[in-house]
Amino acid sequence: MIFIYAMYNMLHNCINVTTFDGYVLRIDCGKAEEALKTTPCYECALNALAIDNPLEYATLYLEGTSISLLSKSSKICYNE
């Protein structure tokens, strides 16, 4: 499957992916993340990935790669 475009839809908390074949896929972020045990900082990283780079989020989910394998170099969470 070749992707063309992915966009985060904040009204439905999902990612809409358009493929080369003309299909539109909708990935529900809540259902994709419901089995994960997360901390508030990790949820922040997942939200940032879905919003800023929805194609990477969709690729991780559709390839069966666990979303929990996010980049450890993410500097999204700040402890104050």
PDB file as gemmi writes it, atoms N, CA and C in Angstrom:
CRYST1    1.000    1.000    1.000  90.00  90.00  90.00 P 1                      
ATOM      1  N   MET A   1       0.840  -1.163   0.000  1.00  0.00           N  
ATOM      2  CA  MET A   1       0.000   0.000   0.000  1.00  0.00           C  
ATOM      3  C   MET A   1       0.896   1.241   0.000  1.00  0.00           C  
ATOM      4  N   ILE A   2       0.668   2.126  -0.919  1.00  0.00           N  
ATOM      5  CA  ILE A   2       1.452   3.344  -1.018  1.00  0.00           C  
ATOM      6  C   ILE A   2       0.590   4.499  -0.542  1.00  0.00           C  
ATOM      7  N   PHE A   3       1.102   5.233   0.446  1.00  0.00           N  
ATOM      8  CA  PHE A   3       0.369   6.376   0.977  1.00  0.00           C  
ATOM      9  C   PHE A   3       0.621   7.613   0.144  1.00  0.00           C  
ATOM     10  N   ILE A   4      -0.349   8.483   0.089  1.00  0.00           N  
ATOM     11  CA  ILE A   4      -0.173   9.773  -0.557  1.00  0.00           C  
ATOM     12  C   ILE A   4      -0.167  10.876   0.493  1.00  0.00           C  
ATOM     13  N   TYR A   5      -1.141  10.826   1.397  1.00  0.00           N  
ATOM     14  CA  TYR A   5      -1.336  11.942   2.300  1.00  0.00           C  
ATOM     15  C   TYR A   5      -1.974  11.444   3.588  1.00  0.00           C  
ATOM     16  N   ALA A   6      -1.563  12.011   4.697  1.00  0.00           N  
ATOM     17  CA  ALA A   6      -2.181  11.709   5.983  1.00  0.00           C  
ATOM     18  C   ALA A   6      -2.419  13.019   6.717  1.00  0.00           C  
ATOM     19  N   MET A   7      -3.577  13.113   7.388  1.00  0.00           N  
ATOM     20  CA  MET A   7      -3.930  14.329   8.097  1.00  0.00           C  
ATOM     21  C   MET A   7      -4.624  13.980   9.404  1.00  0.00           C  
ATOM     22  N   TYR A   8      -4.243  14.663  10.473  1.00  0.00           N  
ATOM     23  CA  TYR A   8      -4.892  14.462  11.763  1.00  0.00           C  
ATOM     24  C   TYR A   8      -6.217  15.209  11.773  1.00  0.00           C  
ATOM     25  N   ASN A   9      -7.284  14.533  12.176  1.00  0.00           N  
ATOM     26  CA  ASN A   9      -8.616  15.121  12.267  1.00  0.00           C  
ATOM     27  C   ASN A   9      -8.937  15.305  13.742  1.00  0.00           C  
ATOM     28  N   MET A  10      -8.832  16.551  14.238  1.00  0.00           N  
ATOM     29  CA  MET A  10      -8.999  16.789  15.663  1.00  0.00           C  
ATOM     30  C   MET A  10     -10.450  16.681  16.118  1.00  0.00           C  
ATOM     31  N   LEU A  11     -11.407  16.771  15.211  1.00  0.00           N  
ATOM     32  CA  LEU A  11     -12.808  16.630  15.599  1.00  0.00           C  
ATOM     33  C   LEU A  11     -13.159  15.197  15.988  1.00  0.00           C  
ATOM     34  N   HIS A  12     -12.490  14.235  15.361  1.00  0.00           N  
ATOM     35  CA  HIS A  12     -12.768  12.822  15.619  1.00  0.00           C  
ATOM     36  C   HIS A  12     -11.607  12.092  16.291  1.00  0.00           C  
ATOM     37  N   ASN A  13     -10.513  12.798  16.585  1.00  0.00           N  
ATOM     38  CA  ASN A  13      -9.303  12.210  17.158  1.00  0.00           C  
ATOM     39  C   ASN A  13      -8.863  11.007  16.331  1.00  0.00           C  
ATOM     40  N   CYS A  14      -8.682  11.246  15.051  1.00  0.00           N  
ATOM     41  CA  CYS A  14      -8.286  10.171  14.155  1.00  0.00           C  
ATOM     42  C   CYS A  14      -7.346  10.720  13.084  1.00  0.00           C  
ATOM     43  N   ILE A  15      -6.766   9.805  12.355  1.00  0.00           N  
ATOM     44  CA  ILE A  15      -5.902  10.167  11.239  1.00  0.00           C  
ATOM     45  C   ILE A  15      -6.550   9.648   9.966  1.00  0.00           C  
ATOM     46  N   ASN A  16      -6.750  10.542   9.014  1.00  0.00           N  
ATOM     47  CA  ASN A  16      -7.294  10.177   7.704  1.00  0.00           C  
ATOM     48  C   ASN A  16      -6.135  10.010   6.742  1.00  0.00           C  
ATOM     49  N   VAL A  17      -6.040   8.819   6.153  1.00  0.00           N  
ATOM     50  CA  VAL A  17      -4.950   8.500   5.245  1.00  0.00           C  
ATOM     51  C   VAL A  17      -5.528   8.260   3.857  1.00  0.00           C  
ATOM     52  N   THR A  18      -4.991   8.952   2.869  1.00  0.00           N  
ATOM     53  CA  THR A  18      -5.382   8.749   1.481  1.00  0.00           C  
ATOM     54  C   THR A  18      -4.290   7.933   0.807  1.00  0.00           C  
ATOM     55  N   THR A  19      -4.673   6.863   0.109  1.00  0.00           N  
ATOM     56  CA  THR A  19      -3.701   5.991  -0.537  1.00  0.00           C  
ATOM     57  C   THR A  19      -3.659   6.265  -2.031  1.00  0.00           C  
ATOM     58  N   PHE A  20      -2.638   5.726  -2.652  1.00  0.00           N  
ATOM     59  CA  PHE A  20      -2.452   5.865  -4.090  1.00  0.00           C  
ATOM     60  C   PHE A  20      -3.605   5.233  -4.863  1.00  0.00           C  
ATOM     61  N   ASP A  21      -4.189   4.191  -4.289  1.00  0.00           N  
ATOM     62  CA  ASP A  21      -5.287   3.480  -4.940  1.00  0.00           C  
ATOM     63  C   ASP A  21      -6.617   4.211  -4.840  1.00  0.00           C  
ATOM     64  N   GLY A  22      -6.648   5.342  -4.135  1.00  0.00           N  
ATOM     65  CA  GLY A  22      -7.878   6.099  -4.003  1.00  0.00           C  
ATOM     66  C   GLY A  22      -8.681   5.770  -2.764  1.00  0.00           C  
ATOM     67  N   TYR A  23      -8.160   4.938  -1.891  1.00  0.00           N  
ATOM     68  CA  TYR A  23      -8.853   4.602  -0.658  1.00  0.00           C  
ATOM     69  C   TYR A  23      -8.571   5.647   0.413  1.00  0.00           C  
ATOM     70  N   VAL A  24      -9.541   5.852   1.275  1.00  0.00           N  
ATOM     71  CA  VAL A  24      -9.349   6.718   2.431  1.00  0.00           C  
ATOM     72  C   VAL A  24      -9.521   5.848   3.672  1.00  0.00           C  
ATOM     73  N   LEU A  25      -8.475   5.794   4.482  1.00  0.00           N  
ATOM     74  CA  LEU A  25      -8.495   5.019   5.719  1.00  0.00           C  
ATOM     75  C   LEU A  25      -8.619   5.966   6.891  1.00  0.00           C  
ATOM     76  N   ARG A  26      -9.337   5.567   7.910  1.00  0.00           N  
ATOM     77  CA  ARG A  26      -9.449   6.368   9.116  1.00  0.00           C  
ATOM     78  C   ARG A  26      -8.942   5.519  10.282  1.00  0.00           C  
ATOM     79  N   ILE A  27      -7.913   6.021  10.949  1.00  0.00           N  
ATOM     80  CA  ILE A  27      -7.343   5.345  12.112  1.00  0.00           C  
ATOM     81  C   ILE A  27      -7.785   6.097  13.348  1.00  0.00           C  
ATOM     82  N   ASP A  28      -8.540   5.438  14.202  1.00  0.00           N  
ATOM     83  CA  ASP A  28      -8.996   6.043  15.452  1.00  0.00           C  
ATOM     84  C   ASP A  28      -7.844   5.981  16.449  1.00  0.00           C  
ATOM     85  N   CYS A  29      -7.330   7.134  16.840  1.00  0.00           N  
ATOM     86  CA  CYS A  29      -6.162   7.184  17.721  1.00  0.00           C  
ATOM     87  C   CYS A  29      -6.475   6.612  19.102  1.00  0.00           C  
ATOM     88  N   GLY A  30      -7.695   6.828  19.584  1.00  0.00           N  
ATOM     89  CA  GLY A  30      -8.080   6.294  20.893  1.00  0.00           C  
ATOM     90  C   GLY A  30      -8.047   4.777  20.919  1.00  0.00           C  
ATOM     91  N   LYS A  31      -8.562   4.142  19.878  1.00  0.00           N  
ATOM     92  CA  LYS A  31      -8.561   2.682  19.817  1.00  0.00           C  
ATOM     93  C   LYS A  31      -7.166   2.130  19.545  1.00  0.00           C  
ATOM     94  N   ALA A  32      -6.374   2.875  18.794  1.00  0.00           N  
ATOM     95  CA  ALA A  32      -5.013   2.423  18.506  1.00  0.00           C  
ATOM     96  C   ALA A  32      -4.147   2.433  19.762  1.00  0.00           C  
ATOM     97  N   GLU A  33      -4.466   3.316  20.709  1.00  0.00           N  
ATOM     98  CA  GLU A  33      -3.649   3.474  21.905  1.00  0.00           C  
ATOM     99  C   GLU A  33      -4.272   2.882  23.159  1.00  0.00           C  
ATOM    100  N   GLU A  34      -5.466   2.305  23.074  1.00  0.00           N  
ATOM    101  CA  GLU A  34      -6.162   1.878  24.282  1.00  0.00           C  
ATOM    102  C   GLU A  34      -5.477   0.731  25.019  1.00  0.00           C  
ATOM    103  N   ALA A  35      -4.757  -0.113  24.353  1.00  0.00           N  
ATOM    104  CA  ALA A  35      -4.098  -1.239  25.010  1.00  0.00           C  
ATOM    105  C   ALA A  35      -2.739  -0.861  25.605  1.00  0.00           C  
ATOM    106  N   LEU A  36      -2.270   0.339  25.304  1.00  0.00           N  
ATOM    107  CA  LEU A  36      -0.967   0.771  25.804  1.00  0.00           C  
ATOM    108  C   LEU A  36      -1.086   1.311  27.217  1.00  0.00           C  
ATOM    109  N   LYS A  37      -0.107   0.998  28.037  1.00  0.00           N  
ATOM    110  CA  LYS A  37      -0.016   1.596  29.366  1.00  0.00           C  
ATOM    111  C   LYS A  37       0.923   2.782  29.241  1.00  0.00           C  
ATOM    112  N   THR A  38       0.375   3.968  29.423  1.00  0.00           N  
ATOM    113  CA  THR A  38       1.159   5.163  29.154  1.00  0.00           C  
ATOM    114  C   THR A  38       1.219   6.073  30.378  1.00  0.00           C  
ATOM    115  N   THR A  39       2.218   6.905  30.383  1.00  0.00           N  
ATOM    116  CA  THR A  39       2.343   7.974  31.364  1.00  0.00           C  
ATOM    117  C   THR A  39       1.869   9.257  30.693  1.00  0.00           C  
ATOM    118  N   PRO A  40       1.619  10.302  31.462  1.00  0.00           N  
ATOM    119  CA  PRO A  40       1.212  11.568  30.828  1.00  0.00           C  
ATOM    120  C   PRO A  40       2.248  12.090  29.826  1.00  0.00           C  
ATOM    121  N   CYS A  41       3.512  11.897  30.125  1.00  0.00           N  
ATOM    122  CA  CYS A  41       4.563  12.342  29.213  1.00  0.00           C  
ATOM    123  C   CYS A  41       4.518  11.553  27.902  1.00  0.00           C  
ATOM    124  N   TYR A  42       4.277  10.246  28.007  1.00  0.00           N  
ATOM    125  CA  TYR A  42       4.217   9.406  26.816  1.00  0.00           C  
ATOM    126  C   TYR A  42       2.988   9.736  25.979  1.00  0.00           C  
ATOM    127  N   GLU A  43       1.862  10.036  26.639  1.00  0.00           N  
ATOM    128  CA  GLU A  43       0.665  10.449  25.913  1.00  0.00           C  
ATOM    129  C   GLU A  43       0.920  11.740  25.149  1.00  0.00           C  
ATOM    130  N   CYS A  44       1.695  12.625  25.759  1.00  0.00           N  
ATOM    131  CA  CYS A  44       2.066  13.874  25.092  1.00  0.00           C  
ATOM    132  C   CYS A  44       2.874  13.586  23.825  1.00  0.00           C  
ATOM    133  N   ALA A  45       3.794  12.631  23.903  1.00  0.00           N  
ATOM    134  CA  ALA A  45       4.608  12.264  22.742  1.00  0.00           C  
ATOM    135  C   ALA A  45       3.753  11.634  21.643  1.00  0.00           C  
ATOM    136  N   LEU A  46       2.799  10.794  22.023  1.00  0.00           N  
ATOM    137  CA  LEU A  46       1.903  10.184  21.033  1.00  0.00           C  
ATOM    138  C   LEU A  46       1.029  11.233  20.356  1.00  0.00           C  
ATOM    139  N   ASN A  47       0.511  12.166  21.152  1.00  0.00           N  
ATOM    140  CA  ASN A  47      -0.311  13.233  20.575  1.00  0.00           C  
ATOM    141  C   ASN A  47       0.495  14.085  19.605  1.00  0.00           C  
ATOM    142  N   ALA A  48       1.716  14.404  19.990  1.00  0.00           N  
ATOM    143  CA  ALA A  48       2.561  15.217  19.110  1.00  0.00           C  
ATOM    144  C   ALA A  48       2.870  14.486  17.812  1.00  0.00           C  
ATOM    145  N   LEU A  49       3.108  13.177  17.894  1.00  0.00           N  
ATOM    146  CA  LEU A  49       3.376  12.407  16.682  1.00  0.00           C  
ATOM    147  C   LEU A  49       2.156  12.387  15.772  1.00  0.00           C  
ATOM    148  N   ALA A  50       0.978  12.171  16.344  1.00  0.00           N  
ATOM    149  CA  ALA A  50      -0.249  12.122  15.541  1.00  0.00           C  
ATOM    150  C   ALA A  50      -0.541  13.468  14.879  1.00  0.00           C  
ATOM    151  N   ILE A  51      -0.282  14.551  15.591  1.00  0.00           N  
ATOM    152  CA  ILE A  51      -0.604  15.875  15.057  1.00  0.00           C  
ATOM    153  C   ILE A  51       0.470  16.368  14.095  1.00  0.00           C  
ATOM    154  N   ASP A  52       1.738  16.231  14.485  1.00  0.00           N  
ATOM    155  CA  ASP A  52       2.833  16.794  13.687  1.00  0.00           C  
ATOM    156  C   ASP A  52       3.285  15.899  12.546  1.00  0.00           C  
ATOM    157  N   ASN A  53       3.180  14.586  12.726  1.00  0.00           N  
ATOM    158  CA  ASN A  53       3.637  13.666  11.687  1.00  0.00           C  
ATOM    159  C   ASN A  53       2.655  12.495  11.575  1.00  0.00           C  
ATOM    160  N   PRO A  54       1.446  12.762  11.090  1.00  0.00           N  
ATOM    161  CA  PRO A  54       0.434  11.708  11.047  1.00  0.00           C  
ATOM    162  C   PRO A  54       0.785  10.543  10.120  1.00  0.00           C  
ATOM    163  N   LEU A  55       1.583  10.797   9.103  1.00  0.00           N  
ATOM    164  CA  LEU A  55       1.956   9.707   8.207  1.00  0.00           C  
ATOM    165  C   LEU A  55       2.847   8.690   8.917  1.00  0.00           C  
ATOM    166  N   GLU A  56       3.760   9.154   9.752  1.00  0.00           N  
ATOM    167  CA  GLU A  56       4.607   8.233  10.518  1.00  0.00           C  
ATOM    168  C   GLU A  56       3.771   7.456  11.527  1.00  0.00           C  
ATOM    169  N   TYR A  57       2.832   8.115  12.195  1.00  0.00           N  
ATOM    170  CA  TYR A  57       1.929   7.455  13.140  1.00  0.00           C  
ATOM    171  C   TYR A  57       1.136   6.359  12.428  1.00  0.00           C  
ATOM    172  N   ALA A  58       0.575   6.691  11.265  1.00  0.00           N  
ATOM    173  CA  ALA A  58      -0.209   5.717  10.498  1.00  0.00           C  
ATOM    174  C   ALA A  58       0.652   4.560  10.019  1.00  0.00           C  
ATOM    175  N   THR A  59       1.872   4.853   9.597  1.00  0.00           N  
ATOM    176  CA  THR A  59       2.775   3.802   9.137  1.00  0.00           C  
ATOM    177  C   THR A  59       3.110   2.845  10.264  1.00  0.00           C  
ATOM    178  N   LEU A  60       3.407   3.370  11.454  1.00  0.00           N  
ATOM    179  CA  LEU A  60       3.688   2.511  12.608  1.00  0.00           C  
ATOM    180  C   LEU A  60       2.502   1.619  12.926  1.00  0.00           C  
ATOM    181  N   TYR A  61       1.315   2.190  12.904  1.00  0.00           N  
ATOM    182  CA  TYR A  61       0.122   1.424  13.235  1.00  0.00           C  
ATOM    183  C   TYR A  61      -0.206   0.372  12.172  1.00  0.00           C  
ATOM    184  N   LEU A  62      -0.164   0.744  10.912  1.00  0.00           N  
ATOM    185  CA  LEU A  62      -0.563  -0.166   9.845  1.00  0.00           C  
ATOM    186  C   LEU A  62       0.447  -1.264   9.579  1.00  0.00           C  
ATOM    187  N   GLU A  63       1.717  -1.014   9.859  1.00  0.00           N  
ATOM    188  CA  GLU A  63       2.725  -2.056   9.664  1.00  0.00           C  
ATOM    189  C   GLU A  63       2.749  -3.053  10.814  1.00  0.00           C  
ATOM    190  N   GLY A  64       1.964  -2.796  11.849  1.00  0.00           N  
ATOM    191  CA  GLY A  64       1.934  -3.692  12.989  1.00  0.00           C  
ATOM    192  C   GLY A  64       3.044  -3.423  13.977  1.00  0.00           C  
ATOM    193  N   THR A  65       3.830  -2.405  13.724  1.00  0.00           N  
ATOM    194  CA  THR A  65       4.867  -2.023  14.665  1.00  0.00           C  
ATOM    195  C   THR A  65       4.191  -1.356  15.842  1.00  0.00           C  
ATOM    196  N   SER A  66       4.600  -1.728  17.014  1.00  0.00           N  
ATOM    197  CA  SER A  66       3.997  -1.143  18.199  1.00  0.00           C  
ATOM    198  C   SER A  66       4.255   0.352  18.239  1.00  0.00           C  
ATOM    199  N   ILE A  67       3.221   1.096  18.540  1.00  0.00           N  
ATOM    200  CA  ILE A  67       3.378   2.541  18.669  1.00  0.00           C  
ATOM    201  C   ILE A  67       4.274   2.858  19.854  1.00  0.00           C  
ATOM    202  N   SER A  68       4.440   1.891  20.746  1.00  0.00           N  
ATOM    203  CA  SER A  68       5.280   2.119  21.919  1.00  0.00           C  
ATOM    204  C   SER A  68       6.758   2.212  21.551  1.00  0.00           C  
ATOM    205  N   LEU A  69       7.107   1.963  20.293  1.00  0.00           N  
ATOM    206  CA  LEU A  69       8.499   2.054  19.869  1.00  0.00           C  
ATOM    207  C   LEU A  69       8.826   3.431  19.304  1.00  0.00           C  
ATOM    208  N   LEU A  70       8.278   4.456  19.921  1.00  0.00           N  
ATOM    209  CA  LEU A  70       8.557   5.817  19.476  1.00  0.00           C  
ATOM    210  C   LEU A  70      10.021   6.154  19.700  1.00  0.00           C  
ATOM    211  N   SER A  71      10.462   7.135  18.997  1.00  0.00           N  
ATOM    212  CA  SER A  71      11.837   7.588  19.128  1.00  0.00           C  
ATOM    213  C   SER A  71      12.122   8.025  20.556  1.00  0.00           C  
ATOM    214  N   LYS A  72      13.209   7.516  21.111  1.00  0.00           N  
ATOM    215  CA  LYS A  72      13.575   7.871  22.474  1.00  0.00           C  
ATOM    216  C   LYS A  72      14.223   9.241  22.542  1.00  0.00           C  
ATOM    217  N   SER A  73      14.480   9.828  21.411  1.00  0.00           N  
ATOM    218  CA  SER A  73      15.095  11.156  21.399  1.00  0.00           C  
ATOM    219  C   SER A  73      14.051  12.263  21.428  1.00  0.00           C  
ATOM    220  N   SER A  74      12.785  11.889  21.617  1.00  0.00           N  
ATOM    221  CA  SER A  74      11.718  12.880  21.656  1.00  0.00           C  
ATOM    222  C   SER A  74      11.868  13.761  22.887  1.00  0.00           C  
ATOM    223  N   LYS A  75      11.910  15.050  22.679  1.00  0.00           N  
ATOM    224  CA  LYS A  75      12.069  15.998  23.778  1.00  0.00           C  
ATOM    225  C   LYS A  75      10.794  16.808  23.915  1.00  0.00           C  
ATOM    226  N   ILE A  76       9.686  16.120  24.056  1.00  0.00           N  
ATOM    227  CA  ILE A  76       8.398  16.786  24.096  1.00  0.00           C  
ATOM    228  C   ILE A  76       7.970  17.096  25.527  1.00  0.00           C  
ATOM    229  N   CYS A  77       8.307  16.251  26.455  1.00  0.00           N  
ATOM    230  CA  CYS A  77       7.832  16.387  27.823  1.00  0.00           C  
ATOM    231  C   CYS A  77       8.891  17.109  28.664  1.00  0.00           C  
ATOM    232  N   TYR A  78       8.420  18.036  29.441  1.00  0.00           N  
ATOM    233  CA  TYR A  78       9.318  18.800  30.316  1.00  0.00           C  
ATOM    234  C   TYR A  78       8.886  18.602  31.757  1.00  0.00           C  
ATOM    235  N   ASN A  79       9.792  18.251  32.612  1.00  0.00           N  
ATOM    236  CA  ASN A  79       9.501  18.108  34.033  1.00  0.00           C  
ATOM    237  C   ASN A  79       9.787  19.425  34.723  1.00  0.00           C  
ATOM    238  N   GLU A  80       8.764  20.013  35.299  1.00  0.00           N  
ATOM    239  CA  GLU A  80       8.954  21.292  35.983  1.00  0.00           C  
ATOM    240  C   GLU A  80       8.521  21.164  37.419  1.00  0.00           C  
TER     241      GLU A  80                                                      
END                                                                             
